[in-house]
Amino acid sequence: MKSVEEALDILFESLDSALETESVPLLQAAGRVLSESIASSICNPPFDRSPLDGYAYRSEDGDTLRVIDEVDAGDTRELHIDEGECVRIMTGAPIPSGADCVVRQEDTDYGESCVHIARTVSKGMNICRKGEDYRPGDLLARKGDVITPVHIGVLSSAGISTVEVFRSVRVAVISTGSELSLPGKDLEHGRIYDANGPMLVSRLAELGAEVIDYRVFEDDAKKVAEYIRSIVDRVDIILTSGGVSVGRMDIMHSVSSLLGAERLFWKVDVKPGTPLLALRFRNRPVISLSGNPFAALAGFEVFARPVISKLSGRREFRNRLIRTTFRGVFSKISDRRRLVRAYYDGSSVSLFKGCHSSGALKSAIGTNCLLDIPAGKNGLQDGESVDIIYLR
């Protein structure tokens, strides 16, 4: 039985190099992963500019000035002022040469040919300096960054219209279990609707992965093995749920044999989701999660998500661990390392009300972290220091 860390190291070492890259328009790049670092070739702002509407003048001059011109945002003229002169200036407009400050128009009499300044300002005030945001050669985004709307704003401000990104990770999702039905069909006695497949498909979409196919199979090892053979060359990773324990209908062990796959490990020293099975088939990882819905969710977040993040070229792909304060009471004795659904508010972590069994999912709505309780812990008390795995 592997520890969580041992299992992750085995999975990481089994992966091939990063994916191919492609060029995409900047406006279509949100959520993608940069395959190269990007530096600026220009200054931003590209000139000294005014952050407000007012008058640009020399701070050493008096409080009554002659207005010689007006400059608006987008004005391309190169203006100059001398002693006793000023220009009326609008937000975003370039500062004329000779001027070293801008006074707000609210602090003047709004004069058009001659203006009186009621509250003078000092040298350098109310000027956005050329290059104060960034200069040529400054790094704007790093290889492995997940592109956010802020990245896009910054890159656009640098005149960049296309970026090089890693292509999306391609995934096949399989739910196994003769008891499973698809939502929308009548539910017969003894059957349940599949929750794991739709949950994993939607989480993969959040992570920017491309789900090539999602299938539900009865407990038939031959059919599952045949399907995996048919799709493995079209995907980068295969995720399955169910059929990984020790029962007669736990078919993924037989699937492994039928495929002739390399078994990386079976069973991880953590609850829920202990019987995690990891295979390698045709150089692709196959991660088989527990069929219990919360166990499948926890197993995905702790093991599959980091693997997908690394495959996608993300710079930060490992689980994000945070030390924080526990609020509430948790009375269960943890004979094995335990992962518990919880909510982290930035300063402390607390549990959700409701059923916390591995087969219950509703009480996981709103979960943004997994409370990581070490083996041998005799419950948790309010105010105790704990570790969480933050789900980003």
N, C-alpha and C positions, 0 to 999 in steps of 0.2 A: 504494500500500500504506500503510495507516494504522498509526500506533503504537497500542499498547494504550490509552494515555490519550486519544488523538484519537478512537479508535473508541468508547470509553465516553462521551465528551462528546457525540458525535453521537447515540448511543442515548438518553442522558438528555434531550437537547433534543427528541427526537422524541416523547417521552411526553406524554400528556394529563395533566390534573390528577389528584390522588389519588382513590381509590375512594369509593363511598358508605359511609356509616357505619350502624351498627346497635347497639342496646342488647342486651347479653347478661348472663345471671346471672354473678356473680363466679366461681362454681365451674366455669363452663364457659369461662372467659376465658384460661386458660393458653395461651401461645404466640400469642395474638392481639396486635394492635398498637393501642395507645390512640390515639383520635382527638381527645382533649382532655386537658389537664393536670388533675390532681386535687389539691386542697388539703384539709387537715383542717379539720373544724368543731369538734373537741373536743381535749382534752388526753389524752395517753397517757403514763403511767397517768393516769386521771381523778381520782386522789386519792393522797396519800402512803400507801404500803403497805409491808408487811414482806416482805423477800425470803427469810425463813427462819422456822422455829419458835423461839419464845423468849419474852421478856418485854419489853414496851415501858414505858419509865420516863423520869424526868428525870435527865440525866447528873450534875446537881449534888447529887443525893441520895446517901445512904450505900449500903452493900452489903447491907442487910437491909430488905426492903420488904414492905408489906402488899398482897396480891393481892386486888383488888376485883372482878375480872370476867375473863371469857375472851372473846376475839373471834376468830371464824373467817372464812375467805374467804367472801365473799357476805353477811356480816353488814351490815345496812343501818342499824343504830343509830349514833347519834353520841355516843360515849363521851368522858369527860373524866377526867383524873387530876390530883390535887393532890400536894402535898409528901408524900413518904414512901409514895406509892401506885404501883402498877403494874398492868398487865393481862397475863395470859397471851395470847399472840398467835400465830396460825398463818400459814403462808406465804400471801401474797396478801391478807391481811386489812388493812383500813384502820387507820392509826395514830391512836390517840385524841388528841384535842387535849390539850395540856399535855405530852405525851411528846416527847422529842427524840432518842431513840436506842432501839435494840433489842439486847438481849444474847442470844446463842445459848443455847438451853436446856441444851446440853452444858456450858456454863460456869456452871451453877447447880446447886442441890440438888433441882431439880424441885418446889419447894414449891407447895402448892395454896392455902393460906390466907396463908402467909408464905414468902417465898423469900429464900435467901441467894445472893448473887452472888459467885462465886469469882474472876471476871476482869471487872473493870469496863470499860466502853467509853466513848468520848468522844462529845460532842455531834454528831449527824448521822450516826453510824455505823449501818449496816445498815438504812437507810431508802431506798426507791426513791421519789424525789421526784415529785410531780405534774408532768406535762408534760416529764419528762426525756428521753423518746423523741421526742415532737413536741408542738407546741402549735397552737391554732387559727391558720389561715393558712399553716402550714408546708406546703411542696410535698411530696406523697407520691409522685407519679409524673408523668412528663412526657409530653406528646403525642409520639408516635413511639416510645415505649418498647415493647419486646416484653415482654409480661406474664409474669413468672416466678412460681414458687410463693412466693417471698419477697414479691413485690408483692402477691400475693393475701392472704398473712398480714397484711401491713401494712394493706391496704385494709379487710380484714375487722375488724381491731382498731379501725379508725376508724368502724365501723358501716355501711360501704358494701356494698350487696348486688348492685348492678348497675353495669356500666361501659359507656361508649360506645367502640366499636372500629371500625376500618375493616373492611369485609367482606374475606373471603379473596380473593386473586388467583386468577382462573380461568385454567387453562392447558390447551391441547391439545398432546399429544406425538405426533410422527410419526417412525417409523423407516423409511427408504427403503433398498431393495436387493433385487434379485431373488434373491439368495443367502440371504435371511433366512428362518428358520423360527421358530415360537413354541415355547418349552419345552413338553414334554409330547407332542410329535409325534415320530414316527420321523425320524431325520436321514438324508436322502439324500446320496449322494456329491456333493461340490461345494457343499454348503450348510452354513450355520452357524446356531446359535441366536442370536437377538437378545439382546444384553446391554445396549445403550444405552438402549432404551426403558424396561425395568424399572429400570435404574439411575437414570435421570432422574425417573421417576415416584416412586420411593422418596425421592430427595433432595428433591423438591418437597414431599412430605408432611412431611419433617423441617422444612422452612422454613415450614410452615403454609399452603402454597398448596393449592388445590382442583383436582385433575386431572379435567377434564370428560370427556376421552376420550384413549385411547391406541390408535394404529393402526399396523400394519405394512403397507407398500405395496411392490409390485414397482416396478422402474424404469419407471414409466409417468407421464409428466408430466401428461397430461390428467386421469388419475384423482386424482393428488395435488392438482392445481389445483381440481378439482371439489369435493374434500373440504374444502379450505381455504375455498372460497366458502361451503360449507354450514355451517361451524362458526364462522367468524370473528366473527359477531355475538353468539355465546354465550360468548366468552372475552375475556380481557384481553391475552393473549400466546400465540403459537404457537411451539413449539420443534420443530425437525426435526433429524435426524442423517443424514449420508450425502448423496451426490450434489452436492457443492459444489466439486469440483476441476475439472479441465480435460478429463476423459475423455469418451468418447462417451456413457457411461451416467450422467454427472453431470447429473441432470435438473433440479436446482433453478433453474438459469438459465432453462430453458424454462418452468418453473412460474412464475417471476417474470414472464416475457413474457406468458404466457397470462392471468395475473391482472391484468396492467397495473399491477403494484405499483410503488411508488417504491423504487428501489434506494438504500439509504443508504451502503453500502460493500461491497466484496468484497476480501478478503485483509487480514490483519493481520500486522504485522512481528514475529512471535513463533512459536516452535516449542515443542510441536506445535500443530496446528490453524491453520496459516497461512490456508487457504482459507475462512475464516469469511465467511458471507454474511448481511447484515442488510437486511431489507426493511421497508416500511411499507405495509400494505394495510388499507383502510377504517379508518384511524387506529389500527390495531393493529400492534405490532412482530412481525415474524417473524424469529427468529434461527435460522439454519441452521448446525449444528455439523458438524465432521468426522465421518465414519463410523468412524474408528479409535477404539476404546473409551476409551483414556486421553486422546486428543486431545479427544474429546467431553466427558469429565469436566473436563479443564482448561479447555476453552472455556466450559463451563457455569459453572464457579466464577468465572472471571475476568470474563466478559461477561454471561451471563444472570442469575446470582444477584444482582449489584448492581442490575440493571434490575428484577427481581422485588421486591427489597427496597425500592427507591424507589417502585415502583407500590403496594406494600402500605402505604406511609406511614411506614416505619421512619425514625427520625431518623438512624441510622447505617447508611448503605447502601453506601458506597464500600468498595473492597477495603482490608482492614486490613493495613498494611505494618509489619513489625518488623525492626529491625536486630539481628543476633545473630552468634554464632560458629559456623563450620562445623567439624564433626568428621568426619574421614575423608579420603578422596582422591577427586576426580572428575577424570578425565583427558581427557574429551571437549573438543575445541575448539568454542567456540560462535560460529559465523559469524553467527548471528542470535540475538536475545534468546531465551533458553531457559527453560522452566518444567519443573522436575524434581520428581517425587513425593518427599516427605521427611517426617520426623517431628521436631517441635519439642517439647522437654521442659521449656521454660520458661527455659532458660539457654543451650542450644545446639541446632543442627540437624544431623541425620544422614540418610543415605540408606538405603533398604531394599535388601536383597539380591534378586537375581532379574533377570529381563529388564526393561529400561527402554524398550523400543520403544513407539511410540504405539499399536500394536495389542495390546499386552499389558496386562492389567488386574489379574491376581492380585497382582503385586508392589505394587499401590497400596492393598491392604488395610491399614488402620491409618494411612493418610496423613492428616495434619491440617494440612499446609501445602504450598505450592509454593515450591521454591527458585527465586528469580528471578535468573538469571544474565545479565548484560548481554552484548550482542553484542561479539565480538572478544576474549572472555575465553579464555585458554589454560589451561582447567582450573581446579580449586580445590585448595588445600593445607590441611592440618589447621591449625586455629587462625585461618584467614582470616575477616575480617568479611564478612558477606553479608546480603542482604535476602531476606525471605520474605513470601509472601502467606498470611496465616493464615486457615484455613477455619473460620469460626465457624458 
